[in-house]
């Protein structure tokens, strides 16, 4: 029995072992080929493997990988069938396609599926239309901001795409007034509570009111940067390209302007139907000032409307003009539109003044409606097309129904443009709210015809008590911008967000080396030490221009020039003279660190003491007394006190006393005529930033001789009067300058004597620059191209003659600017050594912006200042998080 049981057990064990020996399994390995890992699995022989979850793979270069399945070969050409029994170890390879991906950013919580295209791109036939409560969808754009002046229209489908991209939804509020924008989307500035604020174009009195009305009106004509010409001239490679200007290859002034149509469809047309365009179809700004007529016709857009939806037609223009000239209202700005002997700057509309004074009826006024969108204006004397353009822009409109409602019962006064009856906009912004003496909130008008040029979605004007409150709000981050006054400039002077605007005039301290002018009744005796150059140099090096510009006479720019710091030879020069190598070489020659702006007190004291000791040795007794003449204004007195304090503290009142002598303006002018002073603080300049070559010579010399009355003592030196020098010209004025003008010589040589012909002025410079040799030895004593003439002769020629350097826009020949700066440097160095004037500042104003205000315009421009609003945005506005998208730069 035991043997039988053992046998059965052995048979069972044997069967199990035999069964085990007949079962096989195999490993299926998944190679994701760059995708996420997929674990291998064991599969019994002839069983099926379960398809795993598909791997994912990060895209490259903006493209996305799409998983295409598992394959039996690495090249992914033979797909694996998961219905195939596994009979051996297998490696399966992931297949991938690289897709161009077009994504859709709705800027809302709504998400949209992307479109996957082939590796080389393809066609997006259409795009979905998202929705957003309170907004109208304005299309898809390549740039996050949506509609801007650079991307002026939505994408049209079908769209060919070669690279992955994200398209951004653009939204416009259905009711702009209903939107309350966040602080990061709002540009906030301020006015003080004592500032008048009436936003009525018929009666406004102040420039800030004018600017605010401009924000709510649509001009018929405007100007913008002429990018087409800039590209053609190589100044830019595409629209909005400032790179060459930023690299100082070109001046910002190389960007010219072009006249454009805004609210009009044509420029003013004369009585013959001629618009007088250039062959290229542009407004002919050069000829427009000389094209005259008595009737000009205006054509306006048919889509202009007020914010309330009321259409603007020719009747709107007629109604508005009639209100300007209404005899009962007697509006302050009525004189824009009539001309009389007393009001010669007014526009001479026929019978306008007669209507204004009640001696003519409206039908006699020179205004005629031709059709709904065309009207003509007739004047009693010919006016230019340029003046006709000005008329069109000056006639800013009022909404008839709203204006009528704002009039008093007797029709003599209006509350239009006040919180009670706000201005009805037809421009870039509309008034959302106006809390008198608190704030004005203006939102972007999405019906404005140039809405793409407006990047600030909202502007807020905070009404502040005073400048101190304004600056505190700016410091607290509640204002986007603040104008810097004297009390605050020093605090922000080094802030990179400070933008300066040039005034165009230098200020300096005149040192009287001429003495009083007896023929004008002068009796003042200047101290003999004034004629010692060391004494004058001591005053030069002893004046702290930087502190003065930042704290005393702020906000201005410290200067070592006798002309404005922003002066150059030609408008398109990439560098001001004050930025040029020649300028810095002059400072280096004088051992002046540019960071000090010439304030070297130790040098000043050494020079002063040397001059003072010799003066005492000559029998004089100290202290030296200087009469500082000036006007009697309270602010001016602050400046004079600083000059007095600076010199007396540095040199000691035992050696120097500055006596301030002030008079009313008329009496002060007489003091200047007589030269009855020792020093005077004044500003004399030409108000232009070009032509530095003639400006320097004028200020440096002949202005003081020929233009009497400014107090300029140069170019005279009382101690130099002699039989040979009866006028007493200072040595720097009558000694030779030596200047390398190789570029000018090359130009004149290439021009040739035949071309120069009878041009005596050119011949003068040709002769000046010829090679000179020793008559006995023949040795060259002056190479060709080297100027060796007196500063007097050079300066007078540059001012009075028709020289090779004459031009305004750009240098007239290669190297002209270099040669001009060489001449100026020689004059600058001579005048700084002689010290007839002590430069203090170039007059300027300054504005500081908050960190989130981005201004893409790189430099101050004489016409565009720091650039129109289209070149500005807030980087805290989510739509501008990536900046201002420029499709032309892609």
C-alpha positions in Angstrom: 0.0 0.0 0.0 2.8 2.3 0.9 4.6 1.5 -2.4 1.4 2.2 -4.4 1.0 5.6 -2.8 4.6 6.5 -3.4 4.2 5.6 -7.0 1.2 7.8 -7.5 3.1 10.7 -5.9 6.0 10.3 -8.1 3.8 10.2 -11.2 2.2 13.5 -10.2 5.5 15.2 -9.6 6.8 13.9 -12.9 3.7 15.4 -14.7 4.2 18.8 -13.1 7.8 18.8 -14.1 7.0 17.8 -17.7 4.4 20.5 -17.9 6.8 23.1 -16.6 9.4 22.2 -19.1 7.0 22.8 -22.0 6.0 26.5 -21.1 8.0 29.5 -22.5 7.9 33.4 -22.1 9.5 36.2 -24.0 10.6 39.9 -23.3 9.0 42.7 -25.3 11.2 45.8 -25.0 9.9 49.3 -25.9 12.5 51.7 -27.3 10.8 55.1 -27.2 13.5 56.7 -29.3 13.8 60.0 -27.3 10.4 59.8 -25.7 9.4 59.0 -22.2 10.4 55.6 -20.9 8.1 52.6 -21.4 8.9 49.5 -19.3 9.5 46.1 -20.9 7.0 43.3 -20.3 7.2 39.5 -20.2 4.8 37.7 -22.5 4.2 33.9 -22.8 4.9 32.2 -26.0 2.1 32.7 -28.6 0.4 35.3 -26.3 -0.4 38.8 -27.3 1.4 41.9 -25.9 -0.9 44.7 -24.6 -0.2 48.0 -26.3 1.2 50.4 -23.6 0.3 54.0 -23.0 1.8 56.1 -25.7 5.0 57.9 -24.7 5.5 61.6 -25.1 8.5 63.5 -26.4 9.5 67.1 -26.1 9.5 69.2 -29.2 12.4 71.1 -30.7 12.6 74.5 -32.3 8.9 75.2 -31.4 7.8 72.0 -33.2 5.9 69.2 -31.5 6.5 65.5 -31.8 3.4 63.3 -32.4 3.6 59.6 -31.6 2.7 57.5 -34.6 2.9 54.0 -33.1 5.3 51.1 -32.5 7.5 49.7 -35.2 9.7 46.6 -35.6 12.6 48.7 -37.0 14.4 51.7 -35.8 13.5 53.7 -38.9 9.9 53.1 -38.0 8.9 51.9 -41.5 7.3 48.6 -40.5 4.4 48.9 -38.0 4.0 46.3 -35.4 0.6 44.5 -35.2 -0.4 43.9 -31.6 -2.5 41.0 -32.8 0.7 39.2 -33.6 1.5 36.4 -31.0 4.9 36.7 -29.4 7.2 33.9 -30.2 10.6 35.4 -29.4 12.2 38.4 -27.6 11.1 41.5 -29.4 12.2 45.2 -29.4 9.6 47.6 -30.6 10.6 51.1 -31.7 8.5 54.3 -31.2 7.6 56.2 -34.3 7.5 59.9 -34.3 6.6 62.8 -36.6 7.7 66.3 -36.0 4.8 68.7 -36.4 4.6 72.4 -36.9 2.1 73.5 -34.3 -0.2 76.4 -34.5 -1.5 77.3 -31.0 -4.3 79.7 -30.1 -4.0 82.0 -27.0 -7.5 83.3 -26.2 -6.4 85.5 -23.3 -9.4 84.1 -21.4 -10.0 80.8 -19.5 -11.2 79.3 -22.8 -8.6 76.8 -24.3 -8.6 75.8 -27.9 -7.0 72.7 -29.4 -3.8 73.5 -31.4 -3.5 72.7 -35.1 -0.8 70.1 -36.0 0.8 70.4 -39.4 3.5 68.5 -41.1 7.2 68.9 -40.3 7.5 71.5 -43.0 4.3 73.2 -42.1 1.2 73.5 -44.1 -2.1 75.4 -44.4 -4.4 76.4 -41.5 -7.6 76.6 -43.4 -9.6 78.4 -40.6 -9.4 79.3 -37.0 -12.0 79.1 -34.2 -13.8 82.1 -32.9 -13.5 82.5 -29.2 -16.0 84.4 -27.0 -15.6 86.8 -24.1 -18.3 88.5 -22.2 -18.4 92.3 -22.9 -15.9 92.1 -25.7 -16.0 91.8 -29.5 -13.4 89.4 -31.0 -11.2 91.3 -33.4 -9.3 88.4 -35.0 -6.1 86.5 -34.5 -2.7 88.2 -34.6 0.9 87.1 -34.5 1.8 89.5 -31.8 0.4 89.3 -28.2 -0.7 93.0 -28.3 -3.0 92.4 -31.2 -3.8 95.5 -33.3 -0.9 98.0 -33.3 0.6 100.3 -35.9 3.1 97.6 -36.7 0.5 94.8 -37.1 -2.3 96.8 -38.5 -4.7 94.0 -39.5 -5.9 90.6 -38.3 -4.6 87.4 -39.9 -6.5 86.2 -42.9 -7.2 82.5 -43.4 -6.3 80.2 -45.0 -2.8 80.8 -43.5 0.4 79.2 -44.8 2.6 78.2 -41.9 6.2 76.9 -42.0 7.2 77.3 -38.3 5.3 76.6 -35.1 3.6 79.7 -33.8 1.1 81.0 -31.3 -1.7 83.2 -32.5 -3.2 85.7 -30.1 -6.8 86.7 -29.8 -7.5 90.5 -30.0 -10.4 91.9 -28.1 -12.2 95.2 -28.2 -14.6 96.2 -25.4 -18.2 96.7 -26.6 -18.5 99.7 -24.3 -15.1 101.2 -23.5 -16.6 103.3 -20.7 -17.7 100.2 -18.9 -14.2 98.8 -18.5 -12.2 99.6 -15.4 -8.6 98.9 -16.3 -6.0 97.7 -13.7 -3.2 99.9 -12.6 -0.7 97.9 -14.7 -2.8 98.8 -17.8 -3.1 102.5 -16.9 -0.8 105.4 -17.7 -1.3 107.9 -14.8 -0.1 111.5 -14.7 -1.1 114.5 -12.7 -2.2 118.1 -12.6 -2.2 120.4 -9.6 -5.5 121.5 -8.1 -4.8 125.2 -9.0 -4.7 124.2 -12.8 -7.6 125.2 -14.9 -9.3 122.3 -16.7 -11.9 123.1 -19.3 -11.9 120.7 -22.2 -13.7 122.8 -24.7 -11.8 123.6 -27.9 -13.8 126.9 -28.2 -12.6 128.4 -24.9 -9.5 126.5 -23.6 -6.6 128.8 -22.5 -3.8 126.5 -21.5 -1.5 124.0 -23.2 -2.5 121.1 -21.0 -6.2 121.6 -21.9 -5.2 121.8 -25.6 -3.3 118.5 -25.2 -6.3 116.8 -23.6 -8.7 117.9 -26.2 -6.2 116.6 -28.8 -6.5 113.2 -27.2 -10.3 113.3 -27.9 -10.3 114.8 -31.4 -9.4 113.3 -34.7 -7.1 115.5 -36.8 -7.8 115.7 -40.5 -4.0 115.5 -41.1 -1.0 114.5 -39.1 2.7 113.5 -39.5 4.5 110.3 -38.8 8.1 109.0 -39.3 8.9 108.5 -42.9 10.0 104.9 -42.6 9.9 104.4 -46.3 12.6 107.0 -46.9 14.6 105.9 -43.8 14.7 102.4 -45.3 15.7 103.7 -48.8 18.4 105.8 -47.2 19.8 102.9 -45.2 18.9 104.5 -41.9 16.7 101.6 -41.0 16.3 98.1 -42.4 12.5 97.9 -41.7 9.7 99.8 -40.1 10.4 100.5 -36.4 14.1 99.7 -36.7 16.3 101.9 -34.5 19.3 99.6 -34.4 21.6 101.8 -36.6 20.6 104.9 -34.6 21.2 103.1 -31.3 24.7 102.1 -32.6 25.3 105.7 -33.6 25.7 105.0 -37.3 23.0 107.6 -37.8 21.5 110.5 -35.9 17.9 110.2 -34.6 17.4 113.4 -36.7 17.9 111.2 -39.8 14.3 110.1 -39.2 12.3 112.6 -41.2 8.5 113.0 -41.2 5.8 112.5 -43.8 2.4 114.1 -43.8 -0.5 111.6 -43.6 -4.3 111.6 -43.9 -6.2 110.8 -40.7 -9.7 112.2 -40.7 -9.5 113.3 -44.3 -9.4 111.3 -47.5 -7.5 114.0 -49.5 -5.3 116.9 -48.7 -6.9 120.3 -49.3 -7.9 120.7 -53.0 -7.6 124.1 -54.7 -10.3 125.7 -56.8 -9.0 123.9 -59.9 -9.5 120.5 -58.2 -5.7 120.0 -57.7 -4.4 118.3 -54.6 -0.8 119.2 -55.6 0.7 115.8 -54.7 4.2 114.8 -55.5 4.8 112.3 -58.4 4.9 109.6 -55.6 1.4 110.6 -54.5 2.5 112.3 -51.3 1.7 115.7 -49.8 4.2 118.1 -51.2 5.3 119.8 -48.0 8.1 121.7 -49.8 5.7 123.4 -52.2 2.7 123.5 -49.9 3.7 126.8 -48.4 3.9 128.6 -51.8 0.8 127.1 -53.4 -1.9 129.8 -52.9 -5.6 130.0 -53.4 -8.7 131.6 -51.9 -10.9 128.5 -51.9 -9.8 125.1 -50.5 -12.0 122.0 -50.5 -11.9 119.4 -47.7 -12.9 115.7 -48.1 -13.5 113.8 -44.9 -13.9 110.1 -44.1 -17.3 108.6 -44.1 -16.7 106.5 -40.9 -16.0 109.3 -38.5 -18.3 109.4 -35.5 -18.6 110.7 -32.0 -18.4 108.3 -29.1 -22.2 108.3 -28.8 -22.5 107.0 -32.4 -23.5 110.2 -34.0 -22.0 110.4 -37.5 -19.7 113.3 -38.4 -20.5 115.0 -41.6 -19.7 118.3 -43.3 -22.6 119.8 -41.3 -20.7 118.9 -38.1 -17.8 121.0 -39.3 -20.1 123.9 -40.2 -21.9 123.7 -36.9 -18.7 123.7 -34.9 -17.2 126.7 -36.9 -20.4 128.6 -36.3 -20.1 128.1 -32.6 -16.5 129.3 -32.6 -17.7 132.5 -34.3 -21.0 132.9 -32.5 -21.4 136.6 -31.7 -23.3 135.9 -28.4 -20.9 133.4 -27.0 -17.8 135.5 -27.7 -15.6 132.4 -27.4 -11.9 132.8 -26.4 -10.7 130.8 -29.4 -12.9 132.5 -32.0 -9.9 134.6 -33.2 -8.4 131.4 -34.7 -10.9 131.8 -37.6 -10.9 135.5 -38.5 -8.2 137.9 -39.5 -8.1 141.6 -38.8 -5.4 144.3 -38.5 -5.3 143.6 -34.8 -5.5 139.8 -35.2 -3.1 139.1 -38.1 -2.5 135.5 -37.2 -6.1 134.5 -37.6 -7.4 132.5 -40.6 -8.9 135.0 -43.1 -12.3 133.3 -43.7 -14.5 135.5 -45.8 -16.9 137.5 -43.6 -16.0 135.5 -40.5 -15.2 138.6 -38.5 -18.2 140.3 -39.8 -20.4 137.4 -38.5 -18.6 137.4 -35.2 -19.3 141.1 -34.8 -22.9 140.8 -35.9 -22.6 142.7 -39.2 -23.0 139.7 -41.5 -25.2 136.6 -41.6 -24.0 133.1 -41.6 -24.8 132.5 -45.2 -22.3 135.2 -46.1 -19.4 133.4 -44.4 -17.0 131.6 -46.6 -18.1 128.1 -45.7 -20.0 125.9 -48.2 -21.2 122.3 -47.8 -20.8 120.5 -51.1 -22.1 117.1 -50.0 -22.3 115.1 -46.8 -18.5 114.6 -46.6 -17.1 117.5 -48.6 -17.0 121.2 -47.8 -15.0 124.3 -49.0 -13.7 127.3 -47.2 -13.2 130.6 -49.0 -10.9 133.3 -47.7 -10.8 137.0 -48.5 -7.1 136.7 -49.4 -5.0 133.8 -50.8 -3.7 131.3 -48.3 -1.3 128.5 -48.8 -2.1 124.8 -48.9 0.0 124.4 -45.8 -2.2 127.0 -44.0 -5.3 125.2 -45.3 -4.0 122.1 -43.6 -3.6 124.0 -40.4 -7.1 125.3 -40.6 -8.5 121.8 -41.0 -6.6 120.6 -37.9 -7.6 123.7 -35.8 -11.3 123.2 -36.4 -11.9 120.7 -33.7 -15.5 119.6 -33.4 -18.2 119.7 -30.8 -21.1 117.2 -30.8 -24.1 119.4 -31.8 -26.8 118.0 -29.5 -24.5 117.8 -26.5 -23.2 121.3 -27.2 -26.7 122.7 -27.5 -27.7 121.1 -24.2 -24.7 122.8 -22.5 -25.7 126.3 -23.5 -27.3 128.7 -21.1 -30.9 129.8 -21.8 -29.7 133.1 -23.4 -27.1 131.2 -25.5 -24.2 133.2 -24.2 -22.3 130.6 -22.2 -21.6 126.9 -22.3 -20.6 124.3 -19.7 -19.3 122.0 -22.5 -16.0 120.4 -21.6 -16.7 120.4 -17.8 -17.7 117.6 -15.4 -21.3 118.7 -15.9 -21.1 118.3 -19.7 -17.9 116.4 -20.6 -16.4 116.7 -24.0 -17.9 114.2 -26.5 -15.0 112.4 -28.0 -14.3 111.5 -31.6 -10.6 110.8 -31.0 -8.2 108.4 -29.3 -9.7 108.5 -25.8 -13.1 109.0 -24.2 -13.8 110.3 -20.8 -15.0 107.4 -18.6 -15.4 109.5 -15.4 -14.5 113.0 -14.2 -14.5 113.7 -10.5 -13.9 117.4 -10.2 -10.7 118.2 -8.3 -9.9 114.5 -7.9 -9.3 112.6 -11.1 -10.2 112.2 -14.8 -10.3 108.7 -16.2 -9.9 108.4 -20.0 -10.3 105.0 -21.8 -9.1 104.1 -25.2 -11.7 104.8 -28.0 -11.9 101.6 -30.1 -13.7 103.5 -32.8 -10.8 105.9 -33.3 -9.5 105.6 -36.9 -5.9 105.2 -35.8 -6.6 103.1 -32.7 -3.6 100.9 -33.6 -1.3 103.7 -32.6 -2.7 103.8 -29.1 -1.0 101.4 -26.7 -2.2 102.8 -23.3 -5.6 101.4 -22.7 -6.4 104.0 -20.1 -5.0 107.3 -19.0 -5.7 108.8 -15.6 -5.1 112.4 -14.6 -4.8 112.6 -10.8 -5.5 116.1 -9.4 -2.9 116.7 -6.7 -2.5 119.5 -4.2 1.0 120.5 -5.2 4.3 119.3 -6.6 5.2 117.7 -3.3 2.2 115.4 -3.4 2.9 114.6 -7.0 6.4 113.5 -6.3 5.2 111.4 -3.3 2.7 109.7 -5.5 5.4 109.0 -8.0 7.7 107.6 -5.3 4.8 105.4 -4.1 4.3 104.0 -7.6 1.0 105.6 -8.2 2.1 107.9 -11.1 3.6 106.8 -14.4 5.4 110.1 -14.9 6.4 113.3 -13.2 8.1 116.5 -14.5 11.1 117.2 -12.4 11.4 120.6 -10.8 14.4 122.2 -9.1 13.6 120.7 -5.7 13.5 117.1 -7.0 15.8 116.9 -9.9 18.9 116.0 -7.9 17.1 113.0 -6.4 16.4 111.5 -9.8 19.3 112.9 -11.8 21.0 109.5 -12.2 17.7 107.6 -12.7 17.9 105.8 -16.1 14.2 106.6 -16.7 14.9 110.4 -16.8 14.3 111.9 -20.2 15.7 115.3 -21.0 14.5 117.8 -23.5 16.8 120.5 -24.7 15.9 124.2 -24.5 18.4 125.2 -27.1 20.2 127.9 -25.1 23.5 127.8 -23.1 24.0 129.7 -19.9 27.4 131.1 -18.9 29.1 133.6 -16.7 30.5 136.5 -18.8 33.8 137.8 -17.6 34.3 141.5 -18.6 37.8 141.9 -20.1 36.6 144.7 -22.3 35.8 147.3 -19.6 33.0 149.8 -19.6 32.0 151.4 -22.9 32.3 155.1 -22.6 30.3 155.9 -25.7 27.3 154.3 -24.0 28.0 156.1 -20.7 29.9 153.3 -19.0 31.8 154.3 -15.9 32.6 151.1 -14.1 36.3 150.2 -13.6 37.0 146.5 -13.8 39.7 145.2 -11.5 43.1 144.8 -13.2 43.3 141.2 -12.0 40.4 140.4 -14.4 42.9 140.8 -17.2 45.1 138.1 -15.7 44.3 134.8 -17.5 45.1 132.8 -14.4 42.4 134.7 -12.4 39.8 133.9 -15.1 40.9 130.3 -15.2 40.6 130.1 -11.5 37.0 131.1 -11.7 36.5 128.6 -14.6 37.8 125.6 -12.6 36.2 126.8 -9.4 32.6 126.5 -10.5 30.8 123.3 -9.7 28.5 122.9 -12.8 27.2 119.5 -11.8 25.9 120.6 -8.4 24.6 123.9 -9.9 22.7 122.0 -12.8 21.3 119.4 -10.5 20.4 121.4 -7.4 20.4 125.1 -8.0 19.4 125.7 -11.6 17.6 122.5 -12.1 16.8 120.6 -14.1 19.5 121.6 -16.5 22.6 119.9 -18.0 26.1 120.8 -16.8 28.2 122.0 -19.7 31.7 123.0 -20.7 30.6 124.4 -24.1 30.0 127.9 -25.1 27.0 126.7 -27.2 24.3 124.1 -26.3 25.4 120.6 -25.5 23.0 119.2 -28.1 24.6 121.2 -31.0 26.1 119.4 -34.1 27.1 120.4 -37.5 24.3 118.9 -39.5 20.9 117.6 -38.5 21.7 114.0 -39.3 25.1 113.8 -37.6 25.2 110.7 -35.4 27.0 112.5 -32.6 26.7 115.9 -31.0 30.0 117.7 -30.8 29.8 117.1 -27.1 29.9 113.4 -27.8 32.6 113.5 -30.4 36.3 112.4 -30.1 37.3 116.0 -30.8 35.5 117.2 -27.7 37.0 114.7 -25.4 40.5 115.4 -26.9 40.0 119.1 -25.9 39.2 118.0 -22.3 42.2 115.6 -22.3 44.5 118.4 -23.5 43.3 120.5 -20.6 43.7 117.6 -18.2 40.0 117.6 -17.4 38.3 114.4 -16.3 34.9 114.6 -18.1 33.3 113.3 -14.9 34.2 116.5 -13.1 32.9 118.8 -15.8 35.8 121.1 -15.2 35.3 121.5 -11.5 38.9 121.2 -10.1 39.0 123.3 -6.9 42.7 122.6 -6.1 43.7 123.8 -9.5 41.4 126.8 -9.2 42.9 127.8 -5.8 46.5 127.5 -7.1 45.7 129.7 -10.1 43.8 132.2 -8.0 46.6 132.5 -5.5 49.3 132.9 -8.2 47.3 135.7 -9.8 46.3 137.3 -6.5 49.8 137.4 -5.1 51.1 139.1 -8.3 48.2 141.5 -8.1 49.1 142.4 -4.5 52.8 142.7 -5.4 51.8 145.3 -8.0 50.6 147.5 -5.2 46.9 146.5 -4.9 45.2 145.6 -1.7 42.7 142.9 -1.2 40.1 141.6 -1.4 39.3 141.7 -5.1 35.7 142.9 -5.5 33.6 141.7 -8.4 30.4 143.3 -9.4 27.8 140.7 -10.4 25.1 142.4 -12.4 21.6 140.9 -12.8 17.9 141.3 -12.8 15.9 141.6 -9.6 13.7 138.4 -9.9 13.6 136.2 -6.8 14.7 133.1 -8.6 17.5 134.9 -10.4 18.7 136.0 -7.0 19.1 132.4 -5.9 21.4 131.8 -8.9 23.5 134.9 -8.1 23.8 133.9 -4.5 25.1 130.5 -5.5 27.8 132.1 -7.8 28.8 134.4 -4.9 28.9 131.7 -2.3 30.8 129.3 -4.6 33.6 131.8 -5.3 33.8 133.4 -1.8 33.9 130.0 0.0 36.5 128.6 -2.3 38.9 131.5 -2.4 38.1 133.2 0.9 36.3 136.5 1.5 39.7 138.0 2.6 40.7 137.7 -1.0 37.5 137.8 -3.0 34.1 139.4 -2.6 31.3 139.2 -5.1 28.8 142.1 -4.8 25.4 141.4 -6.3 23.9 144.4 -8.1 20.3 143.8 -9.4 18.0 146.0 -11.4 14.7 145.7 -13.2 15.1 144.2 -16.7 15.1 147.5 -18.5 17.8 149.0 -16.2 19.8 145.8 -16.3 19.8 145.9 -20.2 21.3 149.4 -19.9 24.0 148.0 -17.6 24.8 145.4 -20.2 24.9 148.1 -22.9 27.4 150.2 -20.9 29.4 147.0 -19.8 29.1 148.3 -16.3 29.9 145.0 -14.5 32.6 142.6 -13.8 30.6 139.4 -14.2 27.1 138.6 -15.4 25.1 135.4 -15.5 23.2 135.2 -18.8 22.0 133.0 -21.7 22.9 134.1 -25.2 22.3 131.6 -28.1 20.6 131.0 -31.4 18.0 128.4 -30.4 19.1 125.8 -33.0 21.0 122.6 -32.6 22.8 122.6 -36.0 25.5 124.8 -37.5 27.9 124.6 -34.5 30.7 125.9 -36.7 29.2 129.3 -37.2 27.6 129.4 -33.7 31.0 128.9 -32.0 32.7 131.6 -34.0 29.8 134.0 -33.3 29.7 133.5 -29.6 33.5 133.3 -29.4 34.1 136.6 -31.1 32.2 138.8 -33.4 28.9 138.7 -31.6 30.4 140.8 -28.9 31.7 143.3 -31.4 28.8 143.6 -33.8 25.8 142.7 -31.8 26.0 145.1 -28.9 23.7 144.8 -25.9 24.2 141.2 -24.8 27.0 141.9 -22.4 29.5 139.8 -24.4 33.0 141.1 -23.6 34.7 138.9 -26.2 36.8 139.2 -28.3 38.2 142.1 -26.4 41.1 142.5 -23.9 41.5 145.9 -22.5 45.1 145.3 -21.7 45.9 144.5 -25.4 45.0 147.9 -26.8 48.0 149.3 -28.7 48.9 151.1 -31.8 48.9 147.8 -33.7 45.8 146.6 -32.0 43.7 149.7 -31.4 40.5 147.8 -30.7 42.2 145.6 -28.1 41.4 142.2 -29.6 42.2 139.3 -27.4 45.1 137.2 -28.5 43.0 134.1 -29.1 41.0 136.0 -31.6 43.8 137.2 -33.8 46.2 134.4 -33.5 46.3 131.5 -36.0 44.4 128.3 -35.5 45.9 125.2 -37.0 43.4 122.6 -38.0 43.5 119.5 -40.1 40.9 119.9 -42.9 42.0 117.1 -45.2 38.5 116.1 -46.1 37.6 119.6 -47.1 40.8 119.9 -49.2 40.0 116.6 -50.9 36.5 117.9 -51.7 37.7 121.1 -53.1 40.4 119.4 -55.1 37.9 117.0 -56.6 35.6 119.9 -57.4 38.4 121.6 -59.2 39.1 125.3 -60.1 36.8 125.2 -63.1 33.9 124.2 -60.9 34.8 126.6 -58.2 35.0 129.3 -60.8 34.0 132.7 -59.5 32.8 131.5 -56.1 35.0 133.8 -54.1 34.0 132.2 -50.8 35.0 128.7 -52.0 38.2 130.1 -53.5 39.1 131.6 -50.1 39.0 128.2 -48.4 40.8 126.7 -51.4 43.6 129.2 -51.0 43.7 128.7 -47.2 44.2 125.0 -47.6 46.8 125.0 -50.3 50.3 123.7 -49.5 52.8 126.4 -48.5 56.5 126.1 -49.0 59.5 128.1 -47.9 60.3 130.5 -50.8 64.1 130.1 -50.3 64.4 126.3 -49.6 61.2 125.0 -51.2 60.6 123.0 -48.0 56.9 122.4 -47.2 56.0 124.6 -44.2 52.3 123.8 -44.3 50.9 120.7 -46.0 47.8 120.9 -48.2 44.6 120.4 -46.2 46.0 122.2 -43.1 44.2 125.4 -42.1 46.4 128.1 -40.5 44.3 131.3 -40.2 43.2 133.5 -37.4 40.0 132.5 -35.5 38.6 135.9 -36.4 38.9 135.2 -40.2 37.7 131.7 -39.9 34.7 132.6 -37.6 33.5 135.5 -39.8 33.8 133.3 -43.0 31.8 130.5 -41.4 29.1 132.9 -40.5 29.0 135.3 -43.4 30.3 133.4 -46.4 28.9 130.6 -48.5 31.4 128.0 -47.4 31.9 124.3 -48.4 30.4 123.4 -45.0 27.0 125.0 -45.6 24.2 122.5 -45.3 21.5 121.7 -42.8 20.2 118.1 -43.1 23.4 116.2 -43.7 27.1 116.7 -44.4 27.6 118.1 -47.9 30.7 115.9 -48.6 32.3 112.9 -46.9 34.2 114.0 -43.8 32.6 117.4 -43.6 31.4 116.8 -40.0 34.9 115.6 -39.0 36.4 118.8 -40.3 33.8 121.0 -38.8 34.4 119.3 -35.4 38.1 119.8 -35.9 37.5 123.6 -36.4 35.2 123.8 -33.4 37.6 121.9 -31.2 40.3 124.5 -32.0 37.9 127.3 -31.2 36.7 125.5 -28.1 40.3 125.0 -26.8 41.3 128.6 -27.5 38.3 130.0 -25.7 38.6 127.6 -22.8 42.2 128.6 -22.3 41.5 132.3 -22.6 38.3 132.1 -20.5 36.1 134.9 -21.8 33.0 133.0 -20.8 32.5 130.4 -18.1 30.0 127.8 -19.4 27.6 126.6 -16.7 24.7 124.6 -18.2 22.7 123.9 -21.3 19.1 124.8 -20.4 16.9 121.7 -20.5 13.9 120.2 -18.8 13.5 116.7 -17.4 10.8 114.1 -17.0 11.1 110.8 -15.0 9.0 107.8 -15.9 8.0 104.8 -13.9 9.9 101.5 -14.4 6.9 100.0 -16.3 6.8 102.7 -18.9 8.8 101.5 -21.9 9.8 104.1 -24.5 11.3 102.4 -27.6 12.3 105.7 -29.1 16.0 105.9 -28.4 17.0 109.6 -28.3 15.6 113.1 -28.1 14.4 114.3 -31.5 13.9 117.9 -32.5 10.5 117.3 -33.9 9.3 114.1 -32.4 10.8 114.8 -28.9 10.9 111.3 -27.3 8.6 109.7 -29.9 4.8 109.6 -30.4 2.7 107.3 -28.2 2.9 104.4 -30.7 6.5 103.9 -29.6 5.5 103.5 -25.9 3.7 100.8 -23.8 3.4 99.5 -20.3 5.2 96.3 -19.7 2.8 95.6 -16.8 0.0 95.3 -19.3 -0.3 91.5 -20.1 -0.8 92.3 -23.8 2.7 93.9 -23.9 4.4 91.3 -21.7 6.5 90.3 -24.8 7.0 93.9 -25.9 5.7 95.6 -29.0 5.6 92.9 -31.6 7.2 93.9 -34.9 6.4 91.6 -37.9 9.0 93.4 -40.0 11.8 92.4 -37.7 11.0 88.7 -37.9 
